[in-house]
């Protein structure tokens, strides 16, 4: 091999070694930069929602769960009155569906709705659940039959199930980690007992002063 050919071969080997992955990784380790085999993570873009807008969103999200818990408690607090008004037999072991129809479907569909929120968007599923709850609550106000009333209550529970997990997910995605998120999650956790308490008052006031149908028209 001639001297010129030998120099050309050495130059070629040197160029290949300069671009080898191993040396690139070594150089990266030396200067602290990420190497080829390392994963790099970038910080998520900051949430650009203003403080006032975020507060309004939080109020609506928490209120949506309060309303669906009010609807749940209404059936428990005034179930006997609904049954009497609709001509059902009231007594031990009777008229149970008035109280059970809403929480039954709410508990059944709550896991499904969380998955739907992951696929189609938590905001979209929450809004759909709220609209669904409104439609079937209005339907309850027009019911004159015991069976139809309980069927409408069961469909209302599906709307409540769509609201609950997606409202929680929206809080986590709307509010960055910190004191504000912790406070909001505390209020959201308290929305169940608050809604139940307000639901009992709601049902009692409407049954005492006006017709029971207005409980659902006002919902």
Number of C-alpha atoms within 10 A of each C-alpha: 5 6 7 8 10 11 10 11 10 10 12 11 10 11 10 9 13 11 10 10 13 14 13 17 16 12 14 15 12 9 9 9 11 14 18 12 10 10 7 8 6 5 5 6 6 7 11 8 12 8 10 9 9 15 15 10 17 22 13 12 22 23 17 23 27 24 23 30 24 25 29 26 26 27 25 20 19 19 20 20 17 21 22 13 15 16 12 16 12 14 9 7 7 12 19 17 20 24 22 17 21 29 22 15 19 24 14 13 16 21 14 13 25 23 15 16 21 13 10 10 15 24 17 14 24 28 17 15 25 22 14 18 27 19 16 22 25 19 20 23 19 15 16 13 14 18 14 15 23 23 19 21 28 21 20 31 31 25 30 31 28 30 31 26 21 28 25 19 17 18 20 15 12 15 20 13 10 8 10 12 17 15 11 20 17 11 16 23 14 13 21 21 14 16 24 22 16 19 26 19 16 21 24 17 14 16 17 9 8 11 12 19 20 16 22 19 15 12 15
